[in-house]
Amino acid sequence: MYRVVTKYRNGSSHPIVERGPWHASKKTANDWADTLRAHGYVAFVESQSHDTDGGEGEGEGNSDNDDLMNALASMA
């Protein structure tokens, strides 16, 4: 299972991260990611095992724990 993760800014200091619905096919997820990139979004494909397609998300810590740590750090 694969999903597209997008990142964008809405004027705040922290990026907005949105995770899309799961797709059975990596090709389908890649097609959606390509479409979103064409519209200016930072987008990459994530699998259920948190592997990426080598896009923007690689090396950025894509686990849900990292998102929680970032949210807590921004509250401090």
Secondary structure, 3 states (H helix, E strand, C coil): CEEEEEEECCCCCCCEEEECCCECCHHHHHHHHHHHHHCCCEEEEEECCCCECCCCCCCCCCCHHHHHHHHHHHHC
